[in-house]
Amino acid sequence: MATDTPAPRVRSDAARNRDRLRAAAAAAFEASAGSTAVSLEGIARDAGVGIGTLYRHFPTREALVEEVYRAELGAVCDTASTLLATLPPAEALRAWMDRYGAFVAAKRGMAETLRALLSAGVASAPGETRQRIRAAVGEMLAAGAAEGTLRADVAADDVVVSLIGVFLATAEAPDRDQAGRMLDLLVAGLRARA
């Protein structure tokens, strides 16, 4: 007879340490923008914990990268509903685009490790990621179409592809404001015509 054993409770200080490590790693990967110079010791130091604490939570660099990736993707997707609750759909979509841009920048800093995880079948496949992003964009487009402020004839996937194009094209741009201007143009093109 099998018994259901409750999952072990995580101490609150351990949960805080894990959260601080994830936040410090996300910031480090975003700041690195594709460089492989992110050190685990630096992440532990920035989180205010020792390297042993980092390895207790994340035994490998890959485990840490996967955790950051999943947490950031979830946060990006969840932000759509939160923004829609407080902003009109077009404004929510534009604010969400900035949040997605930060995610893409952070992901660039993790690219090499993510490729290895994908090859090993450990991390989310690109199709799964795109599906989650497409659902978030679709939610905002549908809200705007229902309100009459965003076009109803635009596919969420077309917006996602456009966003990826903007972020790839401006990743190395010397004009740091170019991506924002391009996102403003994209939202202007998504507005419903009177």
N, C-alpha and C positions, 0 to 999 in steps of 0.2 A: 504494500500500500504506500503510495507516494504522499508525502506531506508537503504542503506549501510552506516553504521557509521564507520568512520575510527578508527582504533585502537589508543588508547591514546599513545602519544609519551612519551618515557621514557627519562627522563632527563639524560644528559651525566654523571653527577656525580653519579646518581643512578645506571646507567649501570656499571660504573667503580666499585662502591661498590659491586655490585652483582658479577662481575667478580673476584674481590679480595677475596670475601667470598668463592666463588667456588674453587679458587686456594688454599686458606689457608686450606679449608676443605679437598681437595684432598691430600695435603701434610700431614695433620694430620692423615688422615685415612691410608695413605701409611706407615707413620712412626709407627703407632700403630700395624700394622701387626697382626690383629686379636684381639687385646685387646679392651675392651669396655671402656677404660679410656679416650676417646676423649671427651673433654669438649667443649660445644658450646661457653662458655665464652672465652676459649683459642683460638678458631677459630676466634672469633670476634676480639680479641686482636691482633692476628697475621695478620689479614686483615687490621688493623688500623682503625677499626670502633667500635662503641658501640654495646652492646648486643641488644639494641632496633632496630638498623639498621639490624642486623642479622634476628631478628624475623619479621621485616617488609617484608623482602625478602623471608624468609623461616620460616613460622609460627610453624613448627615442625621439630624435628630431621629427621623424615622420609622424609619430603619435601626436606631437604638439601641433604640427602643421595641419594635420587632419582635423583636430579639435578646433583650431582657429577657423579653418575654412568652413566647417559645418556650422559653427556658432555665428560667424559673420553672414553666411548665406541665409541662415534662419532669421537673423536680425533684419537683413535687407528685405526679405520677403514679408516679414511681419510689419515692417514700417508702413507698408501700403495702407493697411487697414487703420493704423493709428493716425496717419496723415489725413485720410479721408474723413475721420471722425472730427477733425478740427479745422480742415481747410476745404475750400471749394475744389472740385476734382482737378481742374487744370493746374491750380497752385500746388495741390498735393502731388500731382504727377511731376511737376518741375522740381519740387523739393526732393522727391523720391529719386529723381535722376541724379541729383548731387550725391545722395547716399549710395546709390549704385556705383557711381564713379569712384567713391572712396573704397568700396569693396573691390572693384577692378584693380585699383592701384595696389591694394594690399595683396591681392591674388598674384599680381606680377612679382612681388617680392617672394612669393612662395612657389613660383612656377616650376622650378627644377624638382623640388620635392614632390609637388602635386603630380607631375608627369610620372615619377617613379611609383607613386601610390596608385595612379590610374593603371599603369602597366601591370601592377601586382593585383589589380582588381579590388583594392582596398577602399579607395575614395569614390565619391559619387562620380558617375560618368558625366561627361559634358552635356549629354542629352537630358539627364535628370536635372542638372543645374539650370539649363535653359528652360526646361518645362516649369520649374518653380518660379523663375524670373518672369516668364511669359504669363503665368497665372497672376502674379502681382500686377503687372502692367495691364492685363486684361480686366482686372477688378477696377482699376482706376479709369480705364477707358469706358467701361460699361457704366460706371457712376456718372461720368461726364456726358455720355450719350443720353442717359436717362434724364439728366438735368437740362440737356440741350446746349451745353457749352463745348462739348468735344464731339468731333465727327464720329458717326456710327459706322462708317464704311472703312475703318482702318483696322487691320489685323494686328493683334498684340505682337505677333512674331515679327512683323515689319518694323515696329517700333524698337523691339529688342535688337534686331540686326542693325538698325540705324544707330542705336546707342553704342553698340560694340564698335561700329565704324568710327564714330566720333572719338571714342576713347583710344582706339588704336592710332588714329590719325593725329591725335594731339598729345600722345604719351611723351614725346620728346620735343614738343613745340616750345620754343623759347618764350612765347607769349602765353603765360600761365592762365590768362583770362579767355583764351580762344575756345576752350571746351565749353565754358559757360555760355559764351555768345552763340555757339552752335546749338547747344541745348535749348536756348531761348528760341532760336529759329525753328527748331523741331517742334516745340510746343505751339508756336504760332501757326505752324502748318497743320497741327492737329485740332485747332479750334474750329468749332462749327461756324459755318457762314450764316450770316443773318438772312 
